[in-house]
């Protein structure tokens, strides 16, 4: 038979890749071919199948793939080579039983098996006739007799009369959807198999409990059984005969999520979506505000001109050096007036650019500051919020030279660097406060962190 199979014409064979069991019209020839390979490719002097080298096993596997059209996958390879090892062990046992100690001990197997020469056969006979091997053979025979007796006792026990458990439907369902290449038939099938494996793992851990018709396969598929049949159970098997009558209990199945869990999941999703929307809004809003702020500063840098003195106007008197630190009540303001106040932006000129440096209040119509008359090109202001504190103030004094030192004090500020604000809006968050103010006159928007 070994010579009848040609390499140019592969024989189609239906075989289970998980068990290595062949079916169909060529199954019998296939089993015989494994026996031929075990005799032709492995010497009978090899102690056991475990002593066969990986190279020899790979050569046997390649011979099988050359003659039979079967999937070249590792799981099937292991099963098939294991069957070849069984055939090899059976062949050596047959030689020992029949040709050394049996009815054919007067015959020579070299005439029947071309793979055995006379020298190899004599070495094999000498090994099997040693006292050590005979003791080993006797012990193995006793173990076989004991195992057979135990098996008979189990067959006669009461437990053996009980009907077998139903087959694992989900495993049968998986095995039926493997193609000849050893892969799953479709992407959806692969996803279902992953759910089956996950539920099977959960059932062993006790976190999932299959219950009647709510077993692993139905839960993984997400669809109940059809009324007239049961998946994988075979032809003519109905739902009632397989699962039994349906349960009429109104109790909620343990596999269904509780209401408390659903509420927690809803709150968690709501918080995550809210946080994502909030972060996205703030990023977009901050980018827009920064762009508007830059445009505003560029416009101010080109439109504003440094203050000039009128020739006919007398020079302004020097501002009296009065300490501006501490409480306002510590300063004599009897000669000051406050006029009308409004929120304003304060700017400074720096390197031919006009920069927005602080927020404050301006006092329109006020002509005195710390009992000193104010020139017409200056205004009385108080600084309430500092943005850039390290820049120099337009009108420095001995106490105030930079913007940070002018916080919460009355100072003089050039009129063309003061811009009133019509309205202000505050937007508060959990972590910080963002102040946004909107100038109605020129539609400019700015923002900064508290």
Buried (B, 14 or more C-beta within 10 A) or exposed (E): EEEEBEEEEBBEBBBEBBEBEBEEEBBEBBEEBBBBBBBEBBEBEBEEBEEBEEEBBEEBBEBBBEBBBBBEBEBBBEBBBEBBBEBBEEBBEEBBEBBBEEEBEEEEBBEEBEBBEEEBBEEBBEBBEEEEEEEEBEEEEEEEEEEEEEEEEEEEEEEEEEEEEEEBBBBBBBEEBBEBEBEBEEEEBEEBBEBBBEBBEBBEEEEBEBEEBBBBBBBBBEEEBEEEBBBBBEEEEBBEEBBEEEEEEEEEEEBEEEEEEEEEEEEEEEEEEEEEEEEEEBEEBEEEBEEBBEEBBEEBBEEBEEBEEEEEEEEBEEBEEBEBEEEEEEBEBEEBEEEEBEBBBBBBBEEEBBBBBBBBBBBBEBBBBBEBEBBEBBBBBBBBBBBBBEBBBBBBBEBBEBBBBBBEBBBBBBBBBBBEBEEEEEEEEEEEEBBBBEBEEEEBBBBBEE
